[in-house]
Amino acid sequence: MPSSVILKLVLLAGSGMAAAMPAPTVAEAPPAPVTSISAQVPVVVRIRGLALGGELRLRQGSSTLTANLNDDYTFAQTALAGAALDLQVVSQPAGQVCAVSELASASVPADSSPLFVRCRYVPGPRVVVPATLPNSPLSLMFGNLALRAAAYPGLPYESRPGVVGGQFPYEFRITGFTFNGGNQNPAGLQLDFRHGTLRFTPAAEGSYVIGLEIRDSSPTPRILTQSVTVEATRSAFVFVAPGGVDAPDRGSLAQPYQSVAYALARSTPAQVLMLRKGRYLSGGFAVRDNRAKQFIAYPDEVVVMDQDYQSWINVGINDFPAARFEDLDFTQVRQYGIFSDPSRSGLIVRNVRFADGREGGLGSNENPAFIHGYGDGVHASRHRLLVQDSDFGPLQMTSNGAYAATLFDAGDSLFENNQIRVGPISGGIHDKDNSQRNTYRENYIAFAAPNPHGIHVSAQDSSEDLHIHHNLLVNAGIRLGLQCTAASCVMRNHDVHHNTLIGLRFGWGVFNSGSSGTRIAHNIFTSGSATAYSWHSCLSAVPANFATQLSIGHNLIETSNTLAMHDTECGGSPMNMNWASWRNSHGMDTVLSGSVVTTSAGLLGAGPTLGLPIGDPRRVQLGHLYLVIESNDGLFRDGFQAGQ
């Protein structure tokens, strides 16, 4: 597809569909305020789905811009409000197709509302990666509820599943599509080949069943199939708009409520609150099993949840459906944005922008975070989180312990494709206490100054089966086991592979008597003059189980330091190891394992574009990027892969 073509999404009719599925009709919403069209206004775009490491170039009129993150961008040149929109894709990342949204205005928005541009992976060459642990069976979070179960007729529907296990990256395919039991042409379905994001417009009320096939990147691929059902029904939605009215017998698209609190109090557990464009002084409110638990923005409208530095959203649920926050902007967060206590049936946060926040409200050092999972001292996990495609902005810290997300007692959770740029605080993600079977994948975490806590697994009350892979950490590192100091605390099966980071720091927990299975492989370390590895605790001798509890090999290490590891607390510790001791005495990063120590790793780019260049065969082996030669070859016009 030419990169400048604006993609229009239309649900195509198969046999019999014309009768069963009329053309979409959507009731008129309250009119937007009229703005003079004689003014020059900024043209703003909001990017979604752009691959980590990719660059997208857009043109509006004679002005161009380059995007390399999923964010809002403003063209340098203003445009006449109400004039014809001339927004085009100039170039897009290899392996992806990007297009202006099918809902975009034909004219320049007078209020500079963002115009949405979406990118998605298209079928490409198969990737085969080196085998890494844990290599568990493929698993789809929430099973047949993996996608949002409710859609509104005539409005674009979008949802993304959470997949873990096997060998990443994955491939997603459509195997079937029915409407009310009848086979339909799947050409109107858009499916991201690598991320699994599904987008389509249901033309009529009824039951849509989509068959999914998921393959991993093992030499003999593992295959998982799952059918998911999306019910298109108006009765599942409650609408809220700043211009609405809080009164009985409202809540429809044509007659929305005005406030979230009023709508929530009159909702049922299976309903979805869909919010229209505007700012809501939401403050804090409780999400419980007896009312609606799903809050989403109207497609392509910017909804701002202004917490006014008052309180936070408190999620306490045990029953399905999972709590869901999608396509929302949070601002003026105090202490916590979303507080889970608990979310046993699931908490899904997707395409959420945490614009800003500050510590305060519970005294100092109470683990401020945009997402916080509260602990109760019982070993069973209490939170199951799926956090995808979200952006975490500046968080003001006044004491210490502030992170984008802090989790106690989280289990079977997945954080993927998020952007964390929170400013000078304690770190990015803090899996602090009693973590079980959590995965952190393809996140971009960046700090202006070096920070060892890009991803921090404290293991305060043990941690088991953690998987940290394919993340890009700019000026940030990974830390394991700092708070696992009690003899009873254990860390078992922590796999850290295919990350690009400045370094890795160990604490006590990795070497406690019951700990085992910390594996570090296929990473790129960019530590510069610092050491790639460090230890935080004064020891008079190297732990007896050092070489048996820790396995490190097949890494690319860019450093000029003569030490492989140093003790950050004591200058003369035996944990200060030169490369000869590290490799020959302890068997870490040996030449035989494939590890390379160099002063120049051959990385290109900076910030989100940092990595090995396209065409470098080391990509599959090392670091966060995995497509060696990216191509759109072998595609049919409908976007399905040849031979599929």
C-alpha atoms as one frame of an Amber mdcrd trajectory, in Angstrom:
protein
   0.000   0.000   0.000   1.458   3.445  -0.853   2.423   5.169   2.370   0.537
   8.346   1.498  -2.821   6.645   1.081  -5.363   7.427   3.768  -6.834   4.112
   4.898 -10.606   3.972   5.181 -12.077   1.204   7.347 -15.351  -0.227   6.052
 -16.877  -3.528   7.118 -17.296  -5.453   3.894 -20.332  -7.619   3.417 -20.029
 -11.294   2.609 -22.768 -13.572   1.413 -26.061 -12.441   2.850 -24.523  -9.657
   4.877 -26.268  -6.868   3.056 -29.619  -8.010   4.404 -28.398  -8.876   7.883
 -26.121  -5.891   8.392 -27.463  -2.510   7.237 -25.162   0.424   6.740 -24.042
   1.860  10.086 -26.204   4.567  11.548 -25.215   6.527  14.630 -27.487   8.926
  16.502 -26.427  12.555  16.523 -24.444  13.679  19.555 -24.785  17.126  21.146
 -23.253  19.711  18.791 -19.771  21.012  19.550 -19.334  24.730  20.276 -19.011
  26.812  17.115 -15.571  28.367  16.611 -14.602  30.974  14.060 -13.002  29.370
  11.012 -11.029  32.494  10.057  -8.250  31.833  12.594  -4.950  30.078  12.046
  -4.806  27.122  14.428  -2.269  24.417  15.320  -2.752  21.036  13.652  -2.266
  18.250  16.187  -1.998  14.516  15.561  -2.126  11.637  18.034  -0.124   8.543
  17.039  -1.212   5.029  18.012   0.393   1.641  17.400   3.778   2.866  16.186
   6.389   0.135  16.624   9.135   0.666  19.175  12.140   1.871  17.208  10.062
   2.999  14.229   9.722   6.436  12.675   6.650   7.905  11.020   6.707  11.006
   8.816   3.518  12.987   8.232   2.707  15.967   6.056  -0.019  18.558   6.441
   0.062  21.053   3.615   3.711  22.049   3.253   4.606  21.194   6.850   6.077
  17.830   7.875   6.879  16.183  11.177   8.571  12.990  12.359   7.148  10.831
  15.140   9.013   8.065  16.938   6.707   7.522  19.914   2.980   7.100  20.393
   2.204  10.626  21.473   0.677  13.946  20.463   2.595  15.960  17.875   1.956
  19.473  16.530   2.940  20.617  13.061   5.248  23.629  13.062   3.014  25.418
  10.577  -0.532  26.403  11.535  -3.503  26.015   9.196  -6.713  27.885   8.558
  -9.487  26.539  10.784 -12.122  24.854   8.644  -9.880  24.603   5.591  -9.587
  21.282   3.791  -7.419  18.840   5.696  -4.403  17.629   3.737  -2.914  15.165
   6.239  -0.906  12.388   4.611   1.541   9.655   5.570   4.879  10.381   3.892
   6.778   7.364   5.202   6.184   4.636   7.740   8.249   1.966   9.510   9.100
  -1.093   7.441   6.719  -3.853   8.426   3.922  -1.460   9.363   1.101   0.359
   7.595   0.041   3.715   9.027  -3.083   5.657   8.090  -5.173   8.620   9.157
  -8.247   7.462  11.054 -11.446   6.748   9.160 -13.149   9.180  11.570 -10.826
  12.104  10.856 -12.465  15.371   9.938 -12.274  16.448   6.316 -11.372  19.942
   7.515  -8.866  21.407   9.943 -10.408  21.265  13.450 -11.026  24.758  14.750
 -10.276  23.680  18.318  -7.074  21.804  17.344  -8.504  18.486  18.455  -5.957
  15.763  17.753  -6.329  13.854  14.511  -5.668  10.166  15.086  -3.122   8.254
  13.024  -2.859   4.492  13.573  -0.085   2.099  12.677  -0.276  -1.676  12.612
   2.014  -4.522  11.718   1.199  -6.323   8.481   2.202  -9.920   7.713   5.900
 -10.278   7.065   8.732 -12.785   7.138   8.695 -15.316   9.906  11.005 -14.657
  12.836  12.775 -17.552  14.570  14.397 -16.589  17.861  16.920 -18.414  20.052
  15.238 -20.530  22.688  14.912 -18.781  26.028  13.193 -19.747  29.218  10.561
 -19.944  30.626   9.123 -21.149  27.269   5.805 -22.066  28.852   2.711 -22.913
  26.736   1.028 -20.041  24.901  -1.717 -18.527  27.000  -4.375 -15.908  26.288
  -5.239 -13.747  29.270  -8.925 -13.992  30.186  -9.525 -16.733  27.592 -12.686
 -16.137  25.557 -12.979 -12.743  27.268  -9.589 -11.707  25.872 -11.194  -8.852
  23.911 -13.734  -6.296  25.098 -17.066  -8.110  24.865 -19.256  -5.112  23.975
 -19.336  -2.941  20.855 -21.666  -0.137  19.826 -23.308  -0.545  16.394 -21.948
   1.906  13.854 -18.901   2.927  15.904 -15.384   1.588  15.350 -14.498  -1.123
  17.838 -10.927  -1.786  18.926  -9.455  -4.196  21.447  -6.188  -6.031  22.018
  -5.565  -9.392  23.698  -2.807 -10.150  26.184  -0.665 -13.169  25.258   2.139
 -14.769  27.264   4.258 -17.892  26.938   6.164 -19.503  24.095   8.840 -17.560
  22.249   8.167 -13.897  21.474   7.392 -12.265  19.002   3.977 -13.578  18.046
   1.961 -13.734  14.846  -1.813 -13.172  14.851  -4.228 -14.351  12.163  -7.986
 -14.414  11.623  -9.309 -17.953  11.137 -13.014 -17.196  10.993 -15.631 -14.470
  11.227 -19.368 -14.878  11.742 -22.306 -12.566  12.369 -25.291 -14.124  14.145
 -23.974 -17.550  13.144 -23.459 -16.789   9.457 -20.025 -16.734   7.825 -18.810
 -13.280   6.842 -16.027 -11.852   4.738 -13.156 -10.962   7.135 -11.752  -8.301
   4.824 -13.285  -5.555   6.960 -11.362  -6.698  10.018  -8.033  -5.015  10.713
  -5.682  -7.197  12.746  -2.215  -6.172  13.839   0.027  -9.058  12.791   2.396
  -8.699  15.766   0.282  -7.152  18.525  -3.105  -8.716  17.813  -5.029  -5.434
  17.994  -8.421  -5.958  16.323 -10.414  -3.093  14.808 -13.675  -3.140  12.870
 -17.017  -1.376  12.692 -20.043  -3.525  13.535 -22.799  -2.389  11.199 -25.729
  -3.764  13.192 -26.680  -5.177  16.557 -25.855  -8.834  16.928 -23.198 -11.356
  17.796 -19.806 -11.225  16.072 -17.503 -14.205  16.580 -13.859 -13.872  15.556
 -11.529 -16.854  15.362  -7.926 -16.045  16.292  -4.781 -18.030  15.682  -1.616
 -17.081  17.570   1.828 -18.470  16.704   5.082 -17.991  18.537   8.616 -17.778
  17.089   9.907 -21.204  18.045  11.589 -23.192  15.236   8.474 -25.366  15.270
   5.881 -22.756  16.189   3.475 -23.276  19.001  -0.083 -22.486  17.944  -2.969
 -21.285  20.080  -6.505 -20.869  18.707  -9.338 -19.051  20.408 -12.773 -17.775
  19.420 -13.906 -14.508  20.960 -17.398 -13.069  20.853 -18.177  -9.368  20.547
 -21.799  -8.399  21.147 -22.869  -5.230  19.366 -25.725  -3.772  21.371 -26.784
  -0.266  22.323 -28.097  -1.318  25.717 -24.577  -2.222  26.897 -23.459   1.424
  26.771 -24.084   4.429  28.974 -22.985   7.753  27.490 -21.616  10.753  29.323
 -20.807  14.170  27.832 -19.873  17.547  29.340 -22.944  19.009  27.643 -25.253
  16.264  28.887 -27.831  16.370  31.673 -27.896  14.350  34.883 -31.527  13.337
  34.905 -33.553  10.099  34.803 -34.192   8.272  31.534 -31.026   9.518  29.876
 -27.626   7.988  29.177 -28.082   7.312  25.449 -25.781   8.589  22.711 -28.342
  11.251  21.798 -29.153  12.150  25.407 -26.084  11.559  27.551 -25.587  12.115
  31.239 -23.256  14.905  32.299 -21.165  13.415  35.121 -19.355  10.140  35.588
 -20.597   9.819  39.158 -24.268  10.143  38.172 -23.907   7.694  35.281 -21.970
   5.184  37.367 -24.590   5.150  40.098 -27.269   4.205  37.534 -25.285   1.571
  35.648 -25.221  -2.210  35.797 -22.077  -4.387  36.101 -21.978  -5.463  32.448
 -22.402  -1.951  31.017 -19.681   0.257  29.564 -19.442   3.985  30.277 -18.474
   5.722  27.019 -17.316   9.287  27.542 -17.563  12.019  24.938 -14.870  14.601
  24.270 -14.059  17.011  27.072 -12.685  17.410  30.580 -14.287  15.685  33.535
 -13.522  16.788  37.090 -13.713  13.193  38.158 -11.738  13.408  41.378 -11.813
   9.936  42.865 -14.502   7.270  42.761 -14.933   3.617  43.583 -15.248   0.816
  41.015 -17.083  -2.176  42.431 -18.742  -5.346  41.177 -22.272  -3.940  41.549
 -21.861  -1.138  38.961 -20.174  -0.564  35.600 -16.448  -1.324  35.629 -15.499
  -0.311  32.092 -14.685   3.289  31.141 -13.719   4.135  27.567 -13.562   7.201
  25.358 -15.762   7.703  22.321 -13.649   6.720  19.289 -11.096   9.374  18.313
 -12.201  11.837  20.963  -9.891  13.095  23.711 -11.377  12.544  27.147  -9.550
  14.108  30.088 -10.126  12.659  33.557  -9.053  15.573  35.749  -8.501  14.195
  39.243  -7.961  17.747  40.479  -5.346  16.551  42.993  -8.247  15.277  45.103
  -8.290  11.497  45.203  -7.890   8.407  43.035  -9.954   5.731  41.329 -10.255
   2.820  43.750 -10.845  -0.532  42.035 -12.070  -3.342  44.269 -13.483  -6.243
  42.233 -13.586 -10.030  42.204 -16.150 -10.827  39.479 -16.035 -10.675  35.681
 -15.955  -8.608  33.584 -12.555  -7.124  34.356 -12.273  -3.431  35.126 -11.237
  -1.547  32.013  -9.883   1.957  31.322  -9.227   2.699  27.647  -8.328   5.760
  25.578  -8.459   8.168  28.526  -6.137  10.993  29.564  -5.518  11.386  33.301
  -4.253  14.674  34.674  -3.607  16.271  38.076  -3.159  12.887  39.737  -2.460
  12.967  43.463  -0.565  10.007  44.945  -2.306   7.391  42.790  -4.172   7.447
  39.492  -5.729   3.979  39.643  -5.555   2.094  42.954  -6.272  -1.641  42.884
  -7.537  -3.263  46.081  -8.056  -5.913  44.692  -8.598  -6.693  40.993  -8.748
 -10.480  41.036 -10.915 -10.670  37.912  -8.616  -8.291  36.048  -7.694  -4.644
  35.573  -7.087  -3.575  31.964  -5.428  -0.233  31.224  -4.902   0.459  27.523
  -4.132   3.590  25.523  -4.259   5.621  28.709  -2.148   8.780  29.025  -1.123
   9.684  32.545  -0.211  13.284  31.754   1.010  14.439  35.147   0.765  13.847
  38.865   2.377  14.477  42.217   3.015  12.722  45.484   0.771  13.629  48.406
  -2.199  12.616  50.476  -1.009   9.713  52.620   2.150  11.139  54.120   5.583
  10.752  52.620   6.966   7.601  51.018   3.702   5.681  50.569   4.686   4.348
  47.142   3.091   7.020  44.930   2.360   5.727  41.439  -0.025   6.229  38.558
  -1.022   2.553  38.986  -0.793   1.002  42.441  -1.625  -2.552  43.489  -2.172
  -2.688  47.246  -0.829  -5.577  49.337  -2.487  -7.328  52.255   0.220  -9.633
  53.651  -1.334 -12.835  52.274   0.778 -14.758  49.768  -2.018 -15.310  47.214
  -1.988 -12.779  44.358  -4.730 -10.145  44.459  -4.201  -8.208  41.232  -4.234
  -9.358  37.627  -3.248  -6.476  35.420  -3.054  -6.019  31.668  -1.394  -2.669
  30.923  -0.801  -1.970  27.226   0.014   0.921  24.916  -0.133   3.497  27.709
   1.988   6.555  28.392   3.258   7.601  31.814   4.292  11.253  32.049   5.931
  13.395  34.734   5.260  12.462  38.357   6.454  14.916  40.986   8.126  13.184
  43.941   8.645  15.015  47.243  10.174  12.172  49.285  11.123   8.870  47.621
   9.627   5.634  46.330   7.684   7.083  43.372   7.272   4.946  40.234   4.972
   4.847  37.222   3.539   1.612  38.638   4.075  -0.057  42.016   2.692  -3.530
  42.631   2.188  -5.613  45.742   0.777  -9.134  45.369   0.388  -8.958  41.586
   0.169 -12.219  39.670  -0.328 -13.371  36.070   0.021  -9.785  34.879   1.371
  -8.308  31.658   2.858  -4.852  31.014   3.639  -4.354  27.312   4.279  -1.566
  24.807   4.078   1.204  27.361   6.076   4.435  27.410   7.456   5.616  30.738
   8.961   9.101  30.909   8.168  10.084  34.479  11.019  12.462  35.239  13.535
  12.364  38.111  11.791   9.932  40.452  12.740   6.578  41.986  12.145   4.476
  38.886   9.853   3.155  36.156   8.080  -0.074  37.162   8.337  -1.444  40.707
   7.235  -5.052  41.164   7.770  -4.648  44.859   6.312  -7.481  46.850   5.115
 -11.065  46.329   5.221 -11.027  42.538   4.075 -14.140  40.720   4.214 -14.972
  37.002   4.389 -11.380  35.758   5.719 -10.329  32.341   7.256  -6.993  31.297
   7.713  -6.736  27.529   8.458  -4.148  24.819   8.249  -1.167  27.145  10.143
   2.062  26.507  11.518   3.458  29.761  13.683   6.583  29.639  15.373   8.870
  32.158  17.468  11.985  31.628  20.105  10.786  34.136  21.161   7.174  34.790
  18.632   5.320  36.950  19.159   1.664  37.954  15.427   1.179  38.568  13.906
   1.182  35.109  12.345  -2.146  36.091  12.773  -2.895  39.778  11.887  -6.276
  41.277  12.415  -5.756  45.002  10.978  -9.151  46.049  10.166  -7.756  49.483
   8.130 -10.887  50.184   9.653 -13.163  47.528   9.047 -13.317  43.778   8.609
 -16.195  41.366   8.471 -16.730  37.611   9.119 -13.207  36.348   9.782 -12.579
  32.669  11.463  -9.332  31.570  12.217  -9.172  27.860  12.450  -7.005  24.738
  12.385  -3.724  26.678  14.306  -0.592  25.712  15.631   1.187  28.791  17.390
   4.459  27.968  19.569   5.633  30.851  17.839   2.969  32.911  18.602  -0.493
  34.233  17.023  -3.527  35.853  17.366  -4.339  39.552  16.618  -7.651  41.234
  16.172  -8.546  44.901  17.067  -5.398  46.829  14.460  -5.928  49.580  14.596
  -9.730  49.708  16.739  -9.732  52.860  14.968 -12.210  55.160  16.292 -15.776
  55.099  12.791 -16.986  54.189  12.637 -14.723  51.119  13.258 -16.465  47.791
  13.565 -15.475  44.146  12.929 -18.276  41.694  12.980 -18.299  37.898  13.677
 -14.761  36.815  14.367 -14.562  33.089  15.845 -11.338  31.753  16.569 -11.495
  28.032  16.549  -9.442  24.835  16.592  -6.079  26.594  18.648  -2.996  25.779
  19.706  -1.317  29.043  22.528   0.443  30.847  23.103  -2.261  33.444  21.766
  -4.836  35.881  22.014  -4.608  39.666  21.649  -7.515  42.087  20.499  -7.553
  45.702  20.476 -10.171  48.416  17.465 -12.127  47.212  19.085 -13.656  44.138
  21.509 -15.610  46.353  19.343 -16.556  49.340  19.439 -20.269  50.138  16.053
 -21.013  48.577  16.589 -18.879  45.462  17.346 -20.310  42.037  17.057 -19.746
  38.300  18.109 -16.142  37.653  18.987 -16.166  33.941  20.400 -13.189  32.038
  20.890 -13.621  28.283  20.666 -11.972  24.837  20.743  -8.451  26.281  22.618
  -5.379  25.074  24.273  -3.413  27.872  25.226   0.192  27.124  26.996   0.991
  30.391  29.732   3.216  28.928  32.400   3.871  31.568  30.300   2.191  34.277
  30.144  -1.538  34.968  27.429  -3.620  33.330  26.684  -5.422  36.604  26.614
  -4.222  40.189  25.904  -5.554  43.653  24.436  -3.659  46.607  25.581  -5.106
  49.935  28.916  -5.371  51.703  30.210  -8.933  51.694  33.446 -10.408  52.996
  33.257 -13.275  50.491  31.535 -14.156  47.238  28.304 -16.101  47.994  28.897
 -19.856  47.909  25.972 -20.354  45.524  26.927 -17.458  43.223  27.761 -19.549
  40.159  24.907 -22.037  40.545  22.044 -19.614  41.179  23.012 -17.165  38.480
  23.381 -17.899  34.753  24.646 -15.109  32.481  25.679 -15.476  28.863  25.225
 -14.475  25.213  25.098 -10.744  25.955  26.558  -7.800  24.038  28.263  -5.490
  26.526  29.405  -2.025  25.510  31.685  -0.751  28.263  35.133   0.691  28.830
  35.253  -0.402  32.464  37.798  -3.048  33.410  35.415  -4.416  36.019  32.447
  -6.609  35.119  30.782  -6.098  38.515  31.305  -3.686  41.360  29.875  -3.272
  44.833  27.902  -0.029  45.019  28.075   0.032  48.794  31.628  -1.059  49.692
  34.719  -0.119  47.731  36.891  -3.096  48.699  34.293  -5.867  48.444  35.153
  -9.187  46.754  32.081  -8.474  44.622  34.301  -6.108  42.656  35.199  -8.529
  39.870  37.322  -7.910  36.800  36.402  -9.523  33.517  38.853 -12.381  33.937
  37.383 -13.325  37.312  33.821 -12.843  36.068  34.340 -15.075  33.052  37.007
 -17.578  34.025  36.404 -18.076  37.745  32.623 -17.766  37.783  31.592 -18.740
  34.239  29.615 -15.578  33.470  29.517 -14.020  29.984  32.044 -16.485  28.629
  33.201 -16.357  25.044  31.813 -19.849  24.615  28.349 -18.613  25.661  28.468
 -16.009  22.894  28.962 -12.931  25.052  30.976 -10.065  23.568  32.582  -7.239
  25.544  33.424  -4.212  23.424  33.769  -0.451  23.568  31.500  -0.077  20.528
  28.454  -2.298  19.996  27.444  -0.694  16.694  24.142   0.733  17.916  22.455
   3.503  15.945  19.904   6.112  16.889  19.036   7.705  20.207  16.136   7.577
  22.632  13.330   5.414  21.222  15.256   4.724  18.000  18.348   3.326  19.761
  19.248  -0.190  18.623  20.990  -2.400  16.135  20.322  -1.284  12.546  17.928
  -2.983  10.164  19.770  -5.737   8.337  22.067  -6.522  11.263  21.761 -10.293
  11.814  22.402  -9.802  15.532  18.917  -8.297  15.940  17.183 -11.615  16.555
  19.941 -12.670  18.932  20.467  -9.508  20.963  18.513  -6.587  22.345  14.918
  -5.483  22.086  14.531  -5.348  18.287  13.731  -8.596  16.504  12.968  -7.934
  12.814  16.189  -8.361  10.852  14.828  -7.695   7.333  11.444  -6.051   7.401
   9.250  -6.490   4.335   5.655  -6.259   3.215   6.138  -8.955   0.583   3.661
 -11.806   0.176   0.509  -9.787   0.865  -2.831 -10.037  -0.785  -4.891  -6.883
  -1.217  -6.952  -7.721   1.863  -3.822  -7.746   4.028  -3.768 -11.489   4.682
  -0.525 -13.394   4.290  -0.063 -15.645   1.297  -0.749 -19.281   2.121  -2.648
 -18.383   5.271
